Amino acid sequence: VQLVESGGGLVQPGGSLRLSCAASGFTFSSYVMSWYRQAPGKGRELVARISSAGGSTNYADSVKGRFTISRDNAKNTVYLQMNSLRPEDTAVYYCHAPSVRCWGQGTQVTVSS
């Protein structure tokens, strides 16, 4: 079971990034997928969650209206589109499959001018 994130980087405030998480080793289409983040000196927090078929999503209040989680079950990939980024969005972002207890290695997102 493996999750591999990509797409992080340095972006200016107000900019956008799209994170991807490629899954392998389990039946991706059967499971809820989540994105978490951890800022320096803080605990890991849930950012967004998507149901197995993609029809239901949930977001942290801090990212509602700015971030969009989606998935492509044919590609075993979950995405996080992040718009209107703020300095407080700076964190390591992790992909998580709760039911198979798997975490990705994380990808750094830095929002700074």
Gaussian input, Z-matrix of N, CA and C with variables (Angstrom, degrees):
# hf/3-21g

backbone

0 1
 N
 C     1     B1
 C     2     B2     1     A1
 N     3     B3     2     A2     1     D1
 C     4     B4     3     A3     2     D2
 C     5     B5     4     A4     3     D3
 N     6     B6     5     A5     4     D4
 C     7     B7     6     A6     5     D5
 C     8     B8     7     A7     6     D6
 N     9     B9     8     A8     7     D7
 C    10    B10     9     A9     8     D8
 C    11    B11    10    A10     9     D9
 N    12    B12    11    A11    10    D10
 C    13    B13    12    A12    11    D11
 C    14    B14    13    A13    12    D12
 N    15    B15    14    A14    13    D13
 C    16    B16    15    A15    14    D14
 C    17    B17    16    A16    15    D15
 N    18    B18    17    A17    16    D16
 C    19    B19    18    A18    17    D17
 C    20    B20    19    A19    18    D18
 N    21    B21    20    A20    19    D19
 C    22    B22    21    A21    20    D20
 C    23    B23    22    A22    21    D21
 N    24    B24    23    A23    22    D22
 C    25    B25    24    A24    23    D23
 C    26    B26    25    A25    24    D24
 N    27    B27    26    A26    25    D25
 C    28    B28    27    A27    26    D26
 C    29    B29    28    A28    27    D27
 N    30    B30    29    A29    28    D28
 C    31    B31    30    A30    29    D29
 C    32    B32    31    A31    30    D30
 N    33    B33    32    A32    31    D31
 C    34    B34    33    A33    32    D32
 C    35    B35    34    A34    33    D33
 N    36    B36    35    A35    34    D34
 C    37    B37    36    A36    35    D35
 C    38    B38    37    A37    36    D36
 N    39    B39    38    A38    37    D37
 C    40    B40    39    A39    38    D38
 C    41    B41    40    A40    39    D39
 N    42    B42    41    A41    40    D40
 C    43    B43    42    A42    41    D41
 C    44    B44    43    A43    42    D42
 N    45    B45    44    A44    43    D43
 C    46    B46    45    A45    44    D44
 C    47    B47    46    A46    45    D45
 N    48    B48    47    A47    46    D46
 C    49    B49    48    A48    47    D47
 C    50    B50    49    A49    48    D48
 N    51    B51    50    A50    49    D49
 C    52    B52    51    A51    50    D50
 C    53    B53    52    A52    51    D51
 N    54    B54    53    A53    52    D52
 C    55    B55    54    A54    53    D53
 C    56    B56    55    A55    54    D54
 N    57    B57    56    A56    55    D55
 C    58    B58    57    A57    56    D56
 C    59    B59    58    A58    57    D57
 N    60    B60    59    A59    58    D58
 C    61    B61    60    A60    59    D59
 C    62    B62    61    A61    60    D60
 N    63    B63    62    A62    61    D61
 C    64    B64    63    A63    62    D62
 C    65    B65    64    A64    63    D63
 N    66    B66    65    A65    64    D64
 C    67    B67    66    A66    65    D65
 C    68    B68    67    A67    66    D66
 N    69    B69    68    A68    67    D67
 C    70    B70    69    A69    68    D68
 C    71    B71    70    A70    69    D69
 N    72    B72    71    A71    70    D70
 C    73    B73    72    A72    71    D71
 C    74    B74    73    A73    72    D72
 N    75    B75    74    A74    73    D73
 C    76    B76    75    A75    74    D74
 C    77    B77    76    A76    75    D75
 N    78    B78    77    A77    76    D76
 C    79    B79    78    A78    77    D77
 C    80    B80    79    A79    78    D78
 N    81    B81    80    A80    79    D79
 C    82    B82    81    A81    80    D80
 C    83    B83    82    A82    81    D81
 N    84    B84    83    A83    82    D82
 C    85    B85    84    A84    83    D83
 C    86    B86    85    A85    84    D84
 N    87    B87    86    A86    85    D85
 C    88    B88    87    A87    86    D86
 C    89    B89    88    A88    87    D87
 N    90    B90    89    A89    88    D88
 C    91    B91    90    A90    89    D89
 C    92    B92    91    A91    90    D90
 N    93    B93    92    A92    91    D91
 C    94    B94    93    A93    92    D92
 C    95    B95    94    A94    93    D93
 N    96    B96    95    A95    94    D94
 C    97    B97    96    A96    95    D95
 C    98    B98    97    A97    96    D96
 N    99    B99    98    A98    97    D97
 C   100   B100    99    A99    98    D98
 C   101   B101   100   A100    99    D99
 N   102   B102   101   A101   100   D100
 C   103   B103   102   A102   101   D101
 C   104   B104   103   A103   102   D102
 N   105   B105   104   A104   103   D103
 C   106   B106   105   A105   104   D104
 C   107   B107   106   A106   105   D105
 N   108   B108   107   A107   106   D106
 C   109   B109   108   A108   107   D107
 C   110   B110   109   A109   108   D108
 N   111   B111   110   A110   109   D109
 C   112   B112   111   A111   110   D110
 C   113   B113   112   A112   111   D111
 N   114   B114   113   A113   112   D112
 C   115   B115   114   A114   113   D113
 C   116   B116   115   A115   114   D114
 N   117   B117   116   A116   115   D115
 C   118   B118   117   A117   116   D116
 C   119   B119   118   A118   117   D117
 N   120   B120   119   A119   118   D118
 C   121   B121   120   A120   119   D119
 C   122   B122   121   A121   120   D120
 N   123   B123   122   A122   121   D121
 C   124   B124   123   A123   122   D122
 C   125   B125   124   A124   123   D123
 N   126   B126   125   A125   124   D124
 C   127   B127   126   A126   125   D125
 C   128   B128   127   A127   126   D126
 N   129   B129   128   A128   127   D127
 C   130   B130   129   A129   128   D128
 C   131   B131   130   A130   129   D129
 N   132   B132   131   A131   130   D130
 C   133   B133   132   A132   131   D131
 C   134   B134   133   A133   132   D132
 N   135   B135   134   A134   133   D133
 C   136   B136   135   A135   134   D134
 C   137   B137   136   A136   135   D135
 N   138   B138   137   A137   136   D136
 C   139   B139   138   A138   137   D137
 C   140   B140   139   A139   138   D138
 N   141   B141   140   A140   139   D139
 C   142   B142   141   A141   140   D140
 C   143   B143   142   A142   141   D141
 N   144   B144   143   A143   142   D142
 C   145   B145   144   A144   143   D143
 C   146   B146   145   A145   144   D144
 N   147   B147   146   A146   145   D145
 C   148   B148   147   A147   146   D146
 C   149   B149   148   A148   147   D147
 N   150   B150   149   A149   148   D148
 C   151   B151   150   A150   149   D149
 C   152   B152   151   A151   150   D150
 N   153   B153   152   A152   151   D151
 C   154   B154   153   A153   152   D152
 C   155   B155   154   A154   153   D153
 N   156   B156   155   A155   154   D154
 C   157   B157   156   A156   155   D155
 C   158   B158   157   A157   156   D156
 N   159   B159   158   A158   157   D157
 C   160   B160   159   A159   158   D158
 C   161   B161   160   A160   159   D159
 N   162   B162   161   A161   160   D160
 C   163   B163   162   A162   161   D161
 C   164   B164   163   A163   162   D162
 N   165   B165   164   A164   163   D163
 C   166   B166   165   A165   164   D164
 C   167   B167   166   A166   165   D165
 N   168   B168   167   A167   166   D166
 C   169   B169   168   A168   167   D167
 C   170   B170   169   A169   168   D168
 N   171   B171   170   A170   169   D169
 C   172   B172   171   A171   170   D170
 C   173   B173   172   A172   171   D171
 N   174   B174   173   A173   172   D172
 C   175   B175   174   A174   173   D173
 C   176   B176   175   A175   174   D174
 N   177   B177   176   A176   175   D175
 C   178   B178   177   A177   176   D176
 C   179   B179   178   A178   177   D177
 N   180   B180   179   A179   178   D178
 C   181   B181   180   A180   179   D179
 C   182   B182   181   A181   180   D180
 N   183   B183   182   A182   181   D181
 C   184   B184   183   A183   182   D182
 C   185   B185   184   A184   183   D183
 N   186   B186   185   A185   184   D184
 C   187   B187   186   A186   185   D185
 C   188   B188   187   A187   186   D186
 N   189   B189   188   A188   187   D187
 C   190   B190   189   A189   188   D188
 C   191   B191   190   A190   189   D189
 N   192   B192   191   A191   190   D190
 C   193   B193   192   A192   191   D191
 C   194   B194   193   A193   192   D192
 N   195   B195   194   A194   193   D193
 C   196   B196   195   A195   194   D194
 C   197   B197   196   A196   195   D195
 N   198   B198   197   A197   196   D196
 C   199   B199   198   A198   197   D197
 C   200   B200   199   A199   198   D198
 N   201   B201   200   A200   199   D199
 C   202   B202   201   A201   200   D200
 C   203   B203   202   A202   201   D201
 N   204   B204   203   A203   202   D202
 C   205   B205   204   A204   203   D203
 C   206   B206   205   A205   204   D204
 N   207   B207   206   A206   205   D205
 C   208   B208   207   A207   206   D206
 C   209   B209   208   A208   207   D207
 N   210   B210   209   A209   208   D208
 C   211   B211   210   A210   209   D209
 C   212   B212   211   A211   210   D210
 N   213   B213   212   A212   211   D211
 C   214   B214   213   A213   212   D212
 C   215   B215   214   A214   213   D213
 N   216   B216   215   A215   214   D214
 C   217   B217   216   A216   215   D215
 C   218   B218   217   A217   216   D216
 N   219   B219   218   A218   217   D217
 C   220   B220   219   A219   218   D218
 C   221   B221   220   A220   219   D219
 N   222   B222   221   A221   220   D220
 C   223   B223   222   A222   221   D221
 C   224   B224   223   A223   222   D222
 N   225   B225   224   A224   223   D223
 C   226   B226   225   A225   224   D224
 C   227   B227   226   A226   225   D225
 N   228   B228   227   A227   226   D226
 C   229   B229   228   A228   227   D227
 C   230   B230   229   A229   228   D228
 N   231   B231   230   A230   229   D229
 C   232   B232   231   A231   230   D230
 C   233   B233   232   A232   231   D231
 N   234   B234   233   A233   232   D232
 C   235   B235   234   A234   233   D233
 C   236   B236   235   A235   234   D234
 N   237   B237   236   A236   235   D235
 C   238   B238   237   A237   236   D236
 C   239   B239   238   A238   237   D237
 N   240   B240   239   A239   238   D238
 C   241   B241   240   A240   239   D239
 C   242   B242   241   A241   240   D240
 N   243   B243   242   A242   241   D241
 C   244   B244   243   A243   242   D242
 C   245   B245   244   A244   243   D243
 N   246   B246   245   A245   244   D244
 C   247   B247   246   A246   245   D245
 C   248   B248   247   A247   246   D246
 N   249   B249   248   A248   247   D247
 C   250   B250   249   A249   248   D248
 C   251   B251   250   A250   249   D249
 N   252   B252   251   A251   250   D250
 C   253   B253   252   A252   251   D251
 C   254   B254   253   A253   252   D252
 N   255   B255   254   A254   253   D253
 C   256   B256   255   A255   254   D254
 C   257   B257   256   A256   255   D255
 N   258   B258   257   A257   256   D256
 C   259   B259   258   A258   257   D257
 C   260   B260   259   A259   258   D258
 N   261   B261   260   A260   259   D259
 C   262   B262   261   A261   260   D260
 C   263   B263   262   A262   261   D261
 N   264   B264   263   A263   262   D262
 C   265   B265   264   A264   263   D263
 C   266   B266   265   A265   264   D264
 N   267   B267   266   A266   265   D265
 C   268   B268   267   A267   266   D266
 C   269   B269   268   A268   267   D267
 N   270   B270   269   A269   268   D268
 C   271   B271   270   A270   269   D269
 C   272   B272   271   A271   270   D270
 N   273   B273   272   A272   271   D271
 C   274   B274   273   A273   272   D272
 C   275   B275   274   A274   273   D273
 N   276   B276   275   A275   274   D274
 C   277   B277   276   A276   275   D275
 C   278   B278   277   A277   276   D276
 N   279   B279   278   A278   277   D277
 C   280   B280   279   A279   278   D278
 C   281   B281   280   A280   279   D279
 N   282   B282   281   A281   280   D280
 C   283   B283   282   A282   281   D281
 C   284   B284   283   A283   282   D282
 N   285   B285   284   A284   283   D283
 C   286   B286   285   A285   284   D284
 C   287   B287   286   A286   285   D285
 N   288   B288   287   A287   286   D286
 C   289   B289   288   A288   287   D287
 C   290   B290   289   A289   288   D288
 N   291   B291   290   A290   289   D289
 C   292   B292   291   A291   290   D290
 C   293   B293   292   A292   291   D291
 N   294   B294   293   A293   292   D292
 C   295   B295   294   A294   293   D293
 C   296   B296   295   A295   294   D294
 N   297   B297   296   A296   295   D295
 C   298   B298   297   A297   296   D296
 C   299   B299   298   A298   297   D297
 N   300   B300   299   A299   298   D298
 C   301   B301   300   A300   299   D299
 C   302   B302   301   A301   300   D300
 N   303   B303   302   A302   301   D301
 C   304   B304   303   A303   302   D302
 C   305   B305   304   A304   303   D303
 N   306   B306   305   A305   304   D304
 C   307   B307   306   A306   305   D305
 C   308   B308   307   A307   306   D306
 N   309   B309   308   A308   307   D307
 C   310   B310   309   A309   308   D308
 C   311   B311   310   A310   309   D309
 N   312   B312   311   A311   310   D310
 C   313   B313   312   A312   311   D311
 C   314   B314   313   A313   312   D312
 N   315   B315   314   A314   313   D313
 C   316   B316   315   A315   314   D314
 C   317   B317   316   A316   315   D315
 N   318   B318   317   A317   316   D316
 C   319   B319   318   A318   317   D317
 C   320   B320   319   A319   318   D318
 N   321   B321   320   A320   319   D319
 C   322   B322   321   A321   320   D320
 C   323   B323   322   A322   321   D321
 N   324   B324   323   A323   322   D322
 C   325   B325   324   A324   323   D323
 C   326   B326   325   A325   324   D324
 N   327   B327   326   A326   325   D325
 C   328   B328   327   A327   326   D326
 C   329   B329   328   A328   327   D327
 N   330   B330   329   A329   328   D328
 C   331   B331   330   A330   329   D329
 C   332   B332   331   A331   330   D330
 N   333   B333   332   A332   331   D331
 C   334   B334   333   A333   332   D332
 C   335   B335   334   A334   333   D333
 N   336   B336   335   A335   334   D334
 C   337   B337   336   A336   335   D335
 C   338   B338   337   A337   336   D336

   B1=1.4625
   B2=1.5146
   B3=1.3203
   B4=1.4640
   B5=1.5191
   B6=1.3444
   B7=1.4591
   B8=1.5195
   B9=1.3209
   B10=1.4526
   B11=1.5272
   B12=1.3488
   B13=1.4607
   B14=1.5268
   B15=1.3131
   B16=1.4616
   B17=1.5284
   B18=1.3359
   B19=1.4521
   B20=1.5151
   B21=1.3273
   B22=1.4538
   B23=1.5198
   B24=1.3302
   B25=1.4580
   B26=1.5110
   B27=1.3248
   B28=1.4580
   B29=1.5321
   B30=1.3203
   B31=1.4616
   B32=1.5193
   B33=1.3202
   B34=1.4579
   B35=1.5293
   B36=1.3272
   B37=1.4754
   B38=1.5174
   B39=1.3346
   B40=1.4547
   B41=1.5159
   B42=1.3187
   B43=1.4506
   B44=1.5217
   B45=1.3310
   B46=1.4600
   B47=1.5189
   B48=1.3115
   B49=1.4578
   B50=1.5188
   B51=1.3213
   B52=1.4556
   B53=1.5189
   B54=1.3166
   B55=1.4530
   B56=1.5203
   B57=1.3299
   B58=1.4588
   B59=1.5220
   B60=1.3165
   B61=1.4611
   B62=1.5203
   B63=1.3149
   B64=1.4571
   B65=1.5187
   B66=1.3294
   B67=1.4638
   B68=1.5187
   B69=1.3231
   B70=1.4637
   B71=1.5194
   B72=1.3199
   B73=1.4528
   B74=1.5202
   B75=1.3403
   B76=1.4553
   B77=1.5201
   B78=1.3264
   B79=1.4647
   B80=1.5291
   B81=1.3112
   B82=1.4609
   B83=1.5252
   B84=1.3051
   B85=1.4631
   B86=1.5282
   B87=1.3126
   B88=1.4635
   B89=1.5253
   B90=1.3205
   B91=1.4555
   B92=1.5286
   B93=1.3398
   B94=1.4566
   B95=1.5244
   B96=1.3201
   B97=1.4682
   B98=1.5291
   B99=1.3333
   B100=1.4591
   B101=1.5241
   B102=1.3236
   B103=1.4567
   B104=1.5269
   B105=1.3243
   B106=1.4552
   B107=1.5217
   B108=1.3175
   B109=1.4576
   B110=1.5249
   B111=1.3242
   B112=1.4604
   B113=1.5133
   B114=1.3173
   B115=1.4583
   B116=1.5278
   B117=1.3234
   B118=1.4752
   B119=1.5230
   B120=1.3269
   B121=1.4531
   B122=1.5132
   B123=1.3251
   B124=1.4638
   B125=1.5264
   B126=1.3233
   B127=1.4462
   B128=1.5193
   B129=1.3147
   B130=1.4585
   B131=1.5215
   B132=1.3420
   B133=1.4612
   B134=1.5183
   B135=1.3347
   B136=1.4528
   B137=1.5217
   B138=1.3208
   B139=1.4568
   B140=1.5195
   B141=1.3487
   B142=1.4614
   B143=1.5187
   B144=1.3330
   B145=1.4579
   B146=1.5231
   B147=1.3460
   B148=1.4613
   B149=1.5227
   B150=1.3128
   B151=1.4603
   B152=1.5236
   B153=1.3084
   B154=1.4672
   B155=1.5328
   B156=1.3061
   B157=1.4674
   B158=1.5274
   B159=1.3173
   B160=1.4561
   B161=1.5176
   B162=1.3097
   B163=1.4536
   B164=1.5164
   B165=1.3248
   B166=1.4660
   B167=1.5144
   B168=1.3204
   B169=1.4592
   B170=1.5282
   B171=1.3279
   B172=1.4599
   B173=1.5182
   B174=1.3469
   B175=1.4601
   B176=1.5259
   B177=1.3202
   B178=1.4554
   B179=1.5248
   B180=1.3196
   B181=1.4612
   B182=1.5245
   B183=1.3255
   B184=1.4586
   B185=1.5250
   B186=1.3353
   B187=1.4625
   B188=1.5292
   B189=1.3173
   B190=1.4659
   B191=1.5224
   B192=1.3271
   B193=1.4568
   B194=1.5140
   B195=1.3278
   B196=1.4746
   B197=1.5270
   B198=1.3104
   B199=1.4713
   B200=1.5232
   B201=1.3345
   B202=1.4537
   B203=1.5258
   B204=1.3222
   B205=1.4596
   B206=1.5255
   B207=1.3271
   B208=1.4594
   B209=1.5229
   B210=1.3172
   B211=1.4635
   B212=1.5080
   B213=1.3347
   B214=1.4519
   B215=1.5215
   B216=1.3146
   B217=1.4669
   B218=1.5250
   B219=1.3063
   B220=1.4629
   B221=1.5299
   B222=1.3412
   B223=1.4721
   B224=1.5262
   B225=1.3320
   B226=1.4802
   B227=1.5243
   B228=1.3146
   B229=1.4576
   B230=1.5267
   B231=1.3269
   B232=1.4590
   B233=1.5297
   B234=1.3198
   B235=1.4585
   B236=1.5245
   B237=1.3276
   B238=1.4560
   B239=1.5324
   B240=1.3284
   B241=1.4586
   B242=1.5186
   B243=1.3187
   B244=1.4645
   B245=1.5231
   B246=1.3062
   B247=1.4669
   B248=1.5230
   B249=1.3117
   B250=1.4671
   B251=1.5262
   B252=1.3155
   B253=1.4606
   B254=1.5227
   B255=1.3300
   B256=1.4650
   B257=1.5263
   B258=1.3189
   B259=1.4692
   B260=1.5264
   B261=1.3093
   B262=1.4668
   B263=1.5248
   B264=1.3194
   B265=1.4700
   B266=1.5277
   B267=1.3252
   B268=1.4618
   B269=1.5238
   B270=1.3315
   B271=1.4661
   B272=1.5236
   B273=1.3211
   B274=1.4618
   B275=1.5291
   B276=1.3183
   B277=1.4669
   B278=1.5293
   B279=1.3280
   B280=1.4553
   B281=1.5299
   B282=1.3018
   B283=1.4516
   B284=1.5293
   B285=1.3370
   B286=1.4613
   B287=1.5227
   B288=1.3364
   B289=1.4611
   B290=1.5195
   B291=1.3182
   B292=1.4659
   B293=1.5287
   B294=1.3170
   B295=1.4628
   B296=1.5143
   B297=1.3304
   B298=1.4667
   B299=1.5232
   B300=1.3376
   B301=1.4695
   B302=1.5176
   B303=1.3289
   B304=1.4584
   B305=1.5196
   B306=1.3276
   B307=1.4593
   B308=1.5170
   B309=1.3191
   B310=1.4427
   B311=1.5199
   B312=1.3346
   B313=1.4618
   B314=1.5271
   B315=1.3131
   B316=1.4543
   B317=1.5160
   B318=1.3313
   B319=1.4589
   B320=1.5219
   B321=1.3307
   B322=1.4630
   B323=1.5248
   B324=1.3153
   B325=1.4659
   B326=1.5226
   B327=1.3203
   B328=1.4601
   B329=1.5257
   B330=1.3285
   B331=1.4586
   B332=1.5232
   B333=1.3224
   B334=1.4551
   B335=1.5173
   B336=1.3331
   B337=1.4624
   B338=1.5255
   A1=108.72
   A2=117.05
   A3=120.27
   A4=110.74
   A5=114.81
   A6=122.88
   A7=107.65
   A8=116.94
   A9=121.27
   A10=109.21
   A11=115.70
   A12=121.29
   A13=110.82
   A14=115.25
   A15=122.12
   A16=109.00
   A17=115.34
   A18=120.00
   A19=116.27
   A20=117.17
   A21=119.11
   A22=111.66
   A23=115.37
   A24=119.65
   A25=112.01
   A26=114.88
   A27=122.82
   A28=108.94
   A29=116.04
   A30=120.53
   A31=108.72
   A32=116.30
   A33=120.58
   A34=110.44
   A35=116.98
   A36=119.34
   A37=110.80
   A38=114.74
   A39=120.38
   A40=114.04
   A41=116.54
   A42=120.86
   A43=113.54
   A44=115.33
   A45=122.33
   A46=111.48
   A47=115.16
   A48=123.12
   A49=108.31
   A50=115.70
   A51=120.84
   A52=108.66
   A53=116.07
   A54=121.36
   A55=109.60
   A56=115.45
   A57=121.88
   A58=109.07
   A59=115.67
   A60=121.19
   A61=107.72
   A62=116.12
   A63=122.03
   A64=109.34
   A65=115.99
   A66=121.76
   A67=110.64
   A68=115.36
   A69=120.97
   A70=109.13
   A71=115.30
   A72=120.58
   A73=116.07
   A74=116.49
   A75=119.80
   A76=108.56
   A77=116.20
   A78=121.02
   A79=108.61
   A80=114.86
   A81=123.43
   A82=112.04
   A83=117.05
   A84=121.49
   A85=113.57
   A86=116.99
   A87=120.43
   A88=113.46
   A89=116.92
   A90=119.03
   A91=114.87
   A92=113.45
   A93=120.91
   A94=108.83
   A95=115.40
   A96=121.57
   A97=109.17
   A98=114.59
   A99=119.50
   A100=110.68
   A101=114.94
   A102=122.54
   A103=107.63
   A104=115.48
   A105=123.39
   A106=108.36
   A107=115.28
   A108=119.34
   A109=110.15
   A110=113.95
   A111=120.49
   A112=109.00
   A113=114.91
   A114=121.11
   A115=109.29
   A116=117.51
   A117=120.54
   A118=111.71
   A119=116.10
   A120=120.82
   A121=115.44
   A122=116.92
   A123=120.35
   A124=110.79
   A125=115.64
   A126=120.61
   A127=111.82
   A128=115.16
   A129=120.72
   A130=109.15
   A131=116.27
   A132=120.46
   A133=111.06
   A134=115.36
   A135=121.35
   A136=109.49
   A137=116.21
   A138=122.18
   A139=110.96
   A140=115.81
   A141=119.79
   A142=108.89
   A143=114.26
   A144=121.41
   A145=107.39
   A146=115.75
   A147=120.37
   A148=109.48
   A149=115.83
   A150=120.63
   A151=111.43
   A152=116.07
   A153=121.00
   A154=112.56
   A155=117.06
   A156=120.09
   A157=112.26
   A158=115.89
   A159=120.01
   A160=115.39
   A161=117.38
   A162=119.99
   A163=115.29
   A164=116.63
   A165=121.09
   A166=110.04
   A167=115.82
   A168=121.02
   A169=110.40
   A170=114.80
   A171=121.70
   A172=108.51
   A173=114.93
   A174=119.48
   A175=110.83
   A176=114.75
   A177=120.03
   A178=108.32
   A179=116.40
   A180=120.05
   A181=111.90
   A182=116.00
   A183=120.74
   A184=113.54
   A185=118.10
   A186=120.31
   A187=112.98
   A188=117.90
   A189=120.72
   A190=111.07
   A191=115.12
   A192=120.19
   A193=114.02
   A194=117.21
   A195=121.12
   A196=112.25
   A197=116.82
   A198=121.86
   A199=109.63
   A200=115.66
   A201=121.87
   A202=109.44
   A203=115.61
   A204=120.78
   A205=108.41
   A206=116.15
   A207=120.88
   A208=108.10
   A209=115.90
   A210=120.08
   A211=110.38
   A212=113.97
   A213=122.39
   A214=106.47
   A215=116.68
   A216=119.63
   A217=112.38
   A218=117.89
   A219=120.35
   A220=111.44
   A221=115.52
   A222=120.89
   A223=112.52
   A224=116.87
   A225=120.65
   A226=111.27
   A227=115.94
   A228=120.74
   A229=110.87
   A230=114.97
   A231=121.26
   A232=107.82
   A233=115.62
   A234=121.88
   A235=111.00
   A236=114.57
   A237=120.68
   A238=107.01
   A239=116.04
   A240=121.78
   A241=108.06
   A242=115.93
   A243=121.42
   A244=108.86
   A245=116.39
   A246=123.13
   A247=110.50
   A248=115.87
   A249=122.23
   A250=110.98
   A251=115.70
   A252=120.67
   A253=111.62
   A254=113.85
   A255=122.67
   A256=109.36
   A257=117.53
   A258=119.27
   A259=112.78
   A260=117.80
   A261=120.75
   A262=113.52
   A263=117.60
   A264=121.32
   A265=111.64
   A266=116.84
   A267=120.68
   A268=110.43
   A269=115.82
   A270=121.30
   A271=109.02
   A272=114.96
   A273=120.57
   A274=106.44
   A275=115.54
   A276=121.47
   A277=109.09
   A278=114.75
   A279=121.51
   A280=110.67
   A281=114.44
   A282=122.40
   A283=107.14
   A284=116.78
   A285=120.21
   A286=110.13
   A287=114.52
   A288=121.66
   A289=106.48
   A290=117.68
   A291=120.11
   A292=114.21
   A293=116.54
   A294=119.36
   A295=113.17
   A296=117.39
   A297=119.98
   A298=110.49
   A299=115.96
   A300=121.65
   A301=112.17
   A302=115.29
   A303=120.29
   A304=109.95
   A305=115.61
   A306=123.46
   A307=109.86
   A308=116.22
   A309=120.40
   A310=110.31
   A311=115.42
   A312=120.32
   A313=111.98
   A314=117.07
   A315=122.24
   A316=112.46
   A317=115.13
   A318=121.86
   A319=108.08
   A320=115.95
   A321=121.31
   A322=110.59
   A323=115.58
   A324=122.46
   A325=107.61
   A326=115.86
   A327=121.25
   A328=108.57
   A329=115.87
   A330=122.02
   A331=107.48
   A332=115.57
   A333=120.13
   A334=109.92
   A335=115.12
   A336=119.72
   A337=110.05
   D1=127.79
   D2=-175.93
   D3=-148.68
   D4=142.03
   D5=173.23
   D6=-127.19
   D7=130.08
   D8=-178.44
   D9=-127.69
   D10=114.41
   D11=179.80
   D12=-88.19
   D13=154.42
   D14=173.06
   D15=-154.62
   D16=165.64
   D17=174.42
   D18=105.14
   D19=-3.16
   D20=178.12
   D21=-72.28
   D22=174.09
   D23=178.88
   D24=161.73
   D25=-167.42
   D26=179.35
   D27=-100.26
   D28=129.80
   D29=-179.12
   D30=-141.12
   D31=149.86
   D32=178.31
   D33=-78.18
   D34=155.01
   D35=174.91
   D36=-53.75
   D37=137.95
   D38=-176.79
   D39=89.96
   D40=-10.28
   D41=-178.72
   D42=-82.03
   D43=-176.08
   D44=-177.04
   D45=-131.79
   D46=151.88
   D47=171.92
   D48=-143.65
   D49=153.08
   D50=174.11
   D51=-123.54
   D52=117.46
   D53=176.63
   D54=-92.33
   D55=146.41
   D56=175.86
   D57=-125.44
   D58=150.67
   D59=176.41
   D60=-137.49
   D61=113.10
   D62=179.53
   D63=-93.95
   D64=127.30
   D65=-176.94
   D66=-108.04
   D67=149.12
   D68=175.87
   D69=-153.26
   D70=156.33
   D71=174.44
   D72=91.17
   D73=0.08
   D74=176.20
   D75=-151.37
   D76=168.50
   D77=-177.07
   D78=-80.40
   D79=85.66
   D80=-172.05
   D81=-50.70
   D82=-44.32
   D83=-173.31
   D84=-67.10
   D85=-9.37
   D86=-177.58
   D87=-93.47
   D88=-7.00
   D89=-168.22
   D90=-125.07
   D91=146.05
   D92=168.49
   D93=-61.96
   D94=142.84
   D95=175.90
   D96=-125.26
   D97=149.81
   D98=-176.59
   D99=-136.76
   D100=156.70
   D101=167.33
   D102=-116.46
   D103=134.58
   D104=174.36
   D105=-121.81
   D106=165.91
   D107=172.63
   D108=-144.60
   D109=155.31
   D110=178.24
   D111=-137.90
   D112=114.61
   D113=177.69
   D114=-86.61
   D115=158.89
   D116=179.82
   D117=-54.91
   D118=127.89
   D119=177.15
   D120=76.99
   D121=6.91
   D122=-178.49
   D123=-123.86
   D124=166.23
   D125=177.51
   D126=-79.52
   D127=167.48
   D128=178.80
   D129=-77.00
   D130=133.13
   D131=-177.74
   D132=-125.63
   D133=147.32
   D134=177.29
   D135=-72.83
   D136=130.05
   D137=178.15
   D138=-99.46
   D139=-49.09
   D140=-176.34
   D141=-159.24
   D142=155.38
   D143=-179.19
   D144=-140.59
   D145=145.75
   D146=179.26
   D147=-135.69
   D148=140.04
   D149=179.93
   D150=-70.03
   D151=169.90
   D152=-173.42
   D153=-60.48
   D154=-38.76
   D155=-179.39
   D156=-92.60
   D157=-7.15
   D158=177.55
   D159=90.12
   D160=2.70
   D161=-175.20
   D162=-82.29
   D163=-12.99
   D164=-178.58
   D165=-130.58
   D166=132.14
   D167=179.30
   D168=-133.49
   D169=153.14
   D170=176.06
   D171=-136.78
   D172=147.41
   D173=-177.63
   D174=-135.58
   D175=150.72
   D176=169.04
   D177=-65.99
   D178=146.89
   D179=-178.87
   D180=-57.39
   D181=-32.91
   D182=-175.68
   D183=-68.83
   D184=-16.60
   D185=-177.37
   D186=-119.37
   D187=-3.24
   D188=-179.34
   D189=-57.46
   D190=134.10
   D191=179.98
   D192=85.49
   D193=-10.94
   D194=-179.67
   D195=-116.10
   D196=-35.19
   D197=-177.75
   D198=-108.57
   D199=148.69
   D200=176.41
   D201=-135.10
   D202=125.04
   D203=175.27
   D204=-97.67
   D205=140.30
   D206=177.97
   D207=-149.88
   D208=170.31
   D209=179.41
   D210=-148.04
   D211=153.67
   D212=174.02
   D213=-124.54
   D214=99.62
   D215=-175.94
   D216=-68.63
   D217=-22.48
   D218=176.32
   D219=-70.44
   D220=-26.28
   D221=-179.80
   D222=-105.85
   D223=3.13
   D224=-178.67
   D225=52.33
   D226=44.72
   D227=-174.92
   D228=-134.99
   D229=138.86
   D230=172.94
   D231=-116.52
   D232=145.30
   D233=-175.20
   D234=-122.39
   D235=157.15
   D236=170.57
   D237=-135.56
   D238=106.39
   D239=175.59
   D240=-87.14
   D241=122.27
   D242=-175.71
   D243=-118.42
   D244=115.33
   D245=179.11
   D246=-114.86
   D247=164.81
   D248=178.59
   D249=48.08
   D250=48.84
   D251=-175.91
   D252=-65.58
   D253=145.84
   D254=-178.71
   D255=-121.91
   D256=157.52
   D257=177.24
   D258=-54.88
   D259=-33.38
   D260=-179.92
   D261=-72.06
   D262=-6.28
   D263=173.40
   D264=-83.27
   D265=-6.87
   D266=178.71
   D267=-60.56
   D268=124.46
   D269=-176.08
   D270=-177.50
   D271=170.23
   D272=165.89
   D273=-89.88
   D274=127.75
   D275=-177.93
   D276=-102.69
   D277=132.53
   D278=-176.49
   D279=-121.44
   D280=140.28
   D281=171.81
   D282=-91.08
   D283=142.98
   D284=-175.70
   D285=-143.57
   D286=134.65
   D287=172.81
   D288=-112.90
   D289=96.50
   D290=-171.55
   D291=-58.51
   D292=-42.83
   D293=-173.02
   D294=-69.71
   D295=-23.68
   D296=177.85
   D297=-107.20
   D298=5.96
   D299=174.05
   D300=54.41
   D301=48.03
   D302=-177.43
   D303=-122.49
   D304=136.92
   D305=175.16
   D306=-119.96
   D307=146.52
   D308=170.27
   D309=-77.96
   D310=179.07
   D311=-177.40
   D312=-83.74
   D313=-13.48
   D314=178.27
   D315=94.75
   D316=151.93
   D317=175.34
   D318=-135.78
   D319=134.08
   D320=-174.94
   D321=-80.94
   D322=130.67
   D323=171.65
   D324=-118.91
   D325=122.60
   D326=179.46
   D327=-123.10
   D328=123.73
   D329=-179.95
   D330=-111.78
   D331=109.53
   D332=-174.38
   D333=-159.03
   D334=147.76
   D335=175.71
   D336=-93.68

